Amino acid sequence: MKKKNKLTVTSLVAVCLVTIAAPQVFAYSKIGYKLVAGVKDRYYYVGASSLGSNIDAAVSNWNNIDPLTYFWQDQTDVNFIKSSSNSTTQLDFYSDYYGNTGWAGMTYYFDSAGAINSGGYPTKDYTWCQAKLNLSASHNNSWTTIAGHEMGHALGLMHYTNSLMDGDITNGSNLPTGITLDDIDGIRDIY
């Protein structure tokens, strides 16, 4: 009996060591730069827009990662509070008919000197972002999904597959429409 217990304990210890020592595999891509002030208790603004409720829902999704869906350790510090003015915000949303541009959303990054990209990813840490939603765009997803995707860029995430941050989010009706564990892991790694 002692031999069997010793073998069981040894096996259990070996399994634990393998589990602990296993390398983590990440499926997200970071921009490499981030909001200087972080993501906790920051402010967002919605310009005059027919999409205000969609934008608010997208921000709420990032603010309220569901603890029943994900483990407690998968929570983030993301908490954006709506502001009636864009004078001290870190994320501003605007929507308009920008024409047949090929994009449904675009995020721009700024620091105190002004824009630090021209429609691409930033080249250094940034103090605020502007997410534009193109009402002229044709897409297969909700505006809440598109706004959530653009907020992911503002938080520091790049495109990667099978997540809210998928680069084909506007065309992919089979893609996730909400925040995935990979999105959460990316934010936790950045901040």
Beta strands, then each sheet from edge to edge (+ up, - down):
strand 1: 42-46
strand 2: 80-83
strand 3: 91-96
strand 4: 105-111
strand 5: 114-115
strand 6: 128-134
sheet 1: 2+ 1+ 3+ 6+ 4- 5+
end
